[in-house]
Amino acid sequence: MSTPTAPLSGRQILGAACENQAAMSAQRHRWDKGFTRRSFLAGSGFVLASTLGSQLVTTRHAYAAAGASNGKTLVVVFMRGGLDGLATVVPRNDPTLSAQRTQIGIPDSLLLNLNSTFGLHPSLSAVLPLYQQYKLAFVHAVGATDSNRDHFASQSLMERGTSSLTSPTGWLDRVLEVDGPGTTFRAVSEGPTVP
């Protein structure tokens, strides 16, 4: 248990502020020199050391992984932001949807045929052949079972494929763990979060 400290006097606050100002002025003076030979040499040395150092701790060659025996590749795209699932994979002949979206709804006659229940937005015609060849699937209307009323926490849970924010792994890490050892680059993730 910490003991409360006495409030600082005006003189102490002023002294601390002056010390802080002096330190900031000294730093600013160093920055005002701009790009100097000394900063160039220091930066070059750092780059050289990090380049050589990385060669000492990593493998010298990267080998491509042998193709999967089934030839399948999993590509997962998490659409963040403004994608409207009900305008992308559209429920067909849904009177409630039609009533709610009188101005922005897509008429059934314009939808690309997925099946008797859903149609695809007409601007996604390039992906329709992949769906028809069973190379593409839409995971529609997926959500968390609990409502934590925190958009960003819920988004993180969905992207990591877990029900706990304290989970140390994401879904891709868990898949690779079950899949067993392989090459260094068995998976690639691009984006602000690690799946």
N, C-alpha and C positions, 0 to 999 in steps of 0.2 A: 504494500500500500504506500503510495507516494504522499509526501507531506506537502501541503499547499505552500507555494512560494509567495513571498511578499510582493506586492505590485512594484513595478519599476518606477523610479523617480523620473521626473522630466529630464534631469541631467543625464541619467543612464540611457534613456531613450535617445536623447540627442547625441550622446557619445556613440551609441551603436549605429545610428543613422549616418554619422560622419565617417565611421570606419567602413561601412558598407559603400558609401559614396566614393571613398578613396579607392577601394578595391575595384569598383566598377570603372572609375576613371583610368586606373592602371590597365585594366583589360581593354577598354576602348582605345587607349593609346597604342597597345600592341596591335589591335585590329586596324587602326588608322594607317599603319605602315603598308597595308595592302599586300600584294604579292611580291615577296622578296626572294632573293636567291636562297636565303636560309630556309624559308618556308617551302620553297620548291625542293630543295635537297632533302628536307625532313619528310615531306610527302612522298617523294620518289623512293626514299629508303623504306618507308612504311609499306608502300605498294610492292617493292621488290621482296621485302621480308615476308609479307603475307603470301605472295605468289610462291616463293620457294618453300615456305613453311607448309602450305597446303599440299605440295607435292610429297612432303615427308610423311604426312599423316593420312593421305588418301591413296587409293589405288592409282597406279600409273596408267592403266588402260581401262576403258569401259567397254564391255562386250554387250552386244545386243542379246536380248533374251530370245531363246528359241520360241517359235510361235506356239500358242496354246494348241493342244491336240484337237480341241473342238473348233478352233478358229473363231471363237467368240470374243468380243470386246465389249466391256460395259462402259458406257458413257452416261454420266448422270449430270443433268443440268438443273441447278436450283435457280429458279427465276425469282429474283428479289425485286421488290418495288412494284411497279405498276401493271404487271401482267394480270389480266383478268381471266381466270380459269373458265368462267362461264361464257366467255366470248372466244375462247380458244378451242376447247373441246365442249361443244354446245349440246345441251340436252335437247333432243328433238321433241316437237309437239308438246312442249311443257306450257300449259296455260298460265301458270303462276309467273314463270320467267317472261313470257310474252306480255303479261299485264304490267309487270314491273319495269320492263325495258321497251316501252313503246317507241322511244326515239333512237335508242342505240342497239336494239336487238337485231340479230341477223336472221332474215327470213329462212325458213327451212329449205326453200327452193334453191338458195345460194350455198348451202352447206355441202362440203365434200363428204361423201358417204363413208363413215367408219363402220356403223352397224345400225340396227333398227332403233337404238336408244340414243346414240350420240353422232354428231356430225362435226367435221373439222372446219375451222375458219377458212374461207376461200383463199386468203393470202398465204396459207401454209401448204399449197399444192405441191411444193418441192419435197415435202416430207411424207406425203401420202404413199408413194411407192414403197418407202421403207416400212411403213405400217403394214401395207398389203403383203410384203414379203416376210413378215414377222421379225423384222429387224429393229422395230421401234415400238415402244409401248408408252402409253400415257398413264401416269398415276394420278388419278383425278380425285379431288375432294379429300385430301389427306390432312389430318390434323391431330393435335395432341388430345389425349383423353382428359387431361385436367386443364382448367383455365386459370392461369396464374396472373392474368390481366397485365402482363408485361410483354409488349410486342417483341422487344429485342431478346429477352430471355427465351421466349417461345421460338423465335427464329433460330437461335443458337441450338436449342434442343432438337428441332427438326433437322437442321443441317448436320448435326453430329449423330443423329440417329440414337438418341438416348433419352432417358426420362429424368436424368439428374445432371445439373450443371456442374457437379463436382466430379463427374466421370473423367478420368484422365485420357481417355481415348475416344476417337470418333469412329463412325461405322466403317470407314475404309481401312483404318488401322486394324480393327477387329477382323475384317475379312482377310486381310493379308496375313494376320497371325494364324488364322485357321488354315489358310491356303498353304502354309509352309514356306520354307526358304526358297529363294529364287535369286534373281539378279538384283543389283542395287536399285535399278529404276523399274520396279514392277508396276508402279502407279504414279500418276501425275495429278496434282491438284493445282488449279489456278484460281485465285481469288483471295478475299480478305480473311477467310476462315480455313481451318484445316479439318477436313472431314474425318 
